[in-house]
Amino acid sequence: MRLWHQDLITKLPRQQLLGQHRECCALRGKGWGKKHATVDYVFKHSPARLYEYHRIVMNEMITRGYKPDKIWYNPNYRGKNLSSFENDILVDPLNEANYINQFGNPIYPEHNYNYLKECIENLKNKGLVLKI
């Protein structure tokens, strides 16, 4: 489990991009709050940050011709068998043109320069060298 540094999303190979979508779905669903050393920092923040990150992943998927289920653009959606987050995330998911990332860049403060280098090294160890 890993959320790649958000600056790498547009550069990720197909397998990693689609894996990132599955990871975001899992974290928004039953994985929310479950301990995992690599992604524990996500649970220190509002689920709205995870939604924002996931939205960037899905937008990149669409750019590449993939079709993520539109239901995931509902910021409160957590999967078929789970109820919404307790406090609704205040965004208008249907008004993409007027939507503004409320968290800035990076969405997660943990996604700093050192984390970027760590992610690049991790991908390199998998035999993936990104053009940055």
C-alpha positions, 0 to 999 in steps of 0.5 A, a space after each residue: 500500500 502506498 500513495 505515490 507523491 502527487 507530482 508523480 501521478 501524471 507520470 506513473 505507468 499504467 499499472 501503477 496508475 490503475 493500482 493507485 485508483 484501487 488503493 484510493 477506493 480501498 482506503 476510502 472504503 473498508 480500509 479507512 483507519 486500518 493501520 498500515 505503516 506506509 499510509 497511516 499518515 492519511 488517517 491523521 487528516 480529513 477524508 476530504 484530502 483522500 478524496 482530493 488525491 483520488 480525484 487527481 488520480 481519476 482525472 489522470 485516468 480519464 486523460 488516458 482514456 480509462 473510465 473510472 466509475 463516476 460514483 467515486 466522484 461523490 466525495 462521500 462515497 465509500 463503496 456499495 456496503 458502507 455508509 458515507 463519512 460522518 461529516 459530509 465533505 463540502 464540495 460540489 462533485 458535479 461542478 468540476 469547472 468551479 471546483 478548487 483544491 482546498 488543500 493546495 499542493 501538496 494535498 498531504 504535507 507528508 508528500 514533501 521533497 524527501 517523500 518524492 525522492 523516496 517514491 522515485 527510488 521505490 519505482 526505480 527499484 521496481 525497474 521503472 524510471 520516470 521522466 521527470 
